[in-house]
Amino acid sequence: MSRHDSEITMFDQTVRLLRAGALVLGLSTALAMVAPVAAMAAPEATIVLHTEWDVYQRPSGSQDSPMGFHVSLADNATAADFSGDAHTTSQYGRLVNGSVNGTSITFTIDWPDGKIGVYQGDWFADGYLRGHTLRPASGETAEWWSGRNNWTVSR
């Protein structure tokens, strides 16, 4: 093989390596541009709203026995906007300003004794809703959770 033949061969190999590198770089760039689009298009998980459920709560930091109440939503309830009733064994309250945003839920209960509870919580993979409530007038907080672990999310 002459010196001229080896230079052509080395040149050909260099050109092939550059083309292969350009191909890999081009494919990597294409995948990097497509991957975020696919991730953004995936639907967000959303709590499947029940029309009735039980809630238990106790003052934050307390080991007292929990207090419970039952929630019944109005017939026109949607995840974006729901209202209804809440009742214990001795009193009925109005549930207002309810909404689901992804895996979070928020609602307010106005009790007849004048107390107001603002409930905020989240869905957990074990099927429970859990969160905290705040009484705006007093600043008191409580932990709360759903009575059953039958909550699901849609995707």
N, C-alpha and C positions, 0 to 999 in steps of 0.2 A: 504494500500500500504506500503510495507516495505521500509526501508531506501535504500536498494540495488536497488529496482525498481525505486525510485525517482532519484538515481544517473544515472541509465541507461537512463532514460527519459531526464534528463538534458544534458547528454552526446549526446544523439541522436539529441536534439534540437540545441546544439552547432554545431554539425557536419552539420546539415541542414543549419544553418545560414551561416557557413563558405562556404559551397558549393554555396549557393545563392549569397553571396558576390563575390565569384570567378567568377560566371557566369556573374553578372552585370559588373564586372571589365573587363572581357574578351570581352563582347559585346561593352562596351564603347571604348576599345582599337581598336577593329575592325572598328567601325564607324569612329573613329578619323583618321584611316589610309586610309579609303575609301574616306572620304569627300574631302580632298585636291586633290586627283586624279581626282574626278569628276569636281571640280572647275577648275583645270588646263586644262581639256579637252574641256571646253566650248569655242566656237569660239569667237574671238575678233570681235567687231563691226567695220565695215569698211565703209567709205564714198562711196556711189554709185556715180561714176564720171559722170558728164554731159558733153556732147560734146560742148555745148554753154551755156554761162551765162553772166549776167551783174554784174558789180562790181561798188560800189560807195565808195568814200573815201573822207576824209578831213583831213587837218593837225591835229595832236594830240593836244588836248586842245582847238581847235578852234570851234566856232559855225557857221562858214561860211557855205554857201550852198555847198553840196557835189559835187564833180566832178565825172563823170561816164565814164566807158568804157565797151566795149563788148569783150568777149573772145570766140574764136572759136578754138577748138582743131584739130590737124591733125588726119587724118583717122586712123592711126596706134596707137592712144593714148591708154594707159592702165593706171590703177591706179598707177602702180609701176613706170611708166616713161611716161610723156606726154609733148608735146610741141604744139605750134600753133601760133595764131595771137591774138593781142589785138588792138582795135581801138577806138578812140574817134571820134568826128565829124570832127576833123581836122588832125589827124595823126594816122599812123599804127606803132605798135611795134611788136617785136618778143617775144613770151612767150617760155621760155626754162626752163630746169631743174625742171619740175613739177613732183610731186609725192604725193601720199596719203599714210599715215602710220596710220592705225587705224582710229581714228576720227580727225586726223590732216591733213592739206593740206599745201603744200609749192610750190611756183613757183617764177620765176624771169621774169621780163619784161624789155627788152632793147628797149627804145624809140629812135626815130631817132634824137632827139635833144641832145643825149648823156646821158640822165638821165637813171639810172637803178634803178628799184624797186624790192626789195626782199620781197615777200609776204609770211607770215606765219599766219595760222589761224586754226580754229577748227569748227567742226559741233556742233550745239546746238539743244536741243530737240524741239525748236520752228520751226525747219526746215531751219534756216539761217546758213550761214557760216559767221564767224566774225574773225577779226584778226588785225594785224598791218603790216605795210610795212616800210622798212628802205631803205633810199638812202645811200649806203655805202660811196659815195664820200663826202657827206655833213653831214651825221649823222641825217638828218631830218627824222622824223617819221610821219606816218599818220595812222588813224584808217580806216579799210575797212570792208565792209559787202556785201553779195550777194544781188542782186536786188530782188530776190524772195525767199520765204520760202518753196521751193519745194525740198529741199535736204533731202535725207534719208540715212540711213545706213543699211547694210546687216549684218546678224548675222550668 
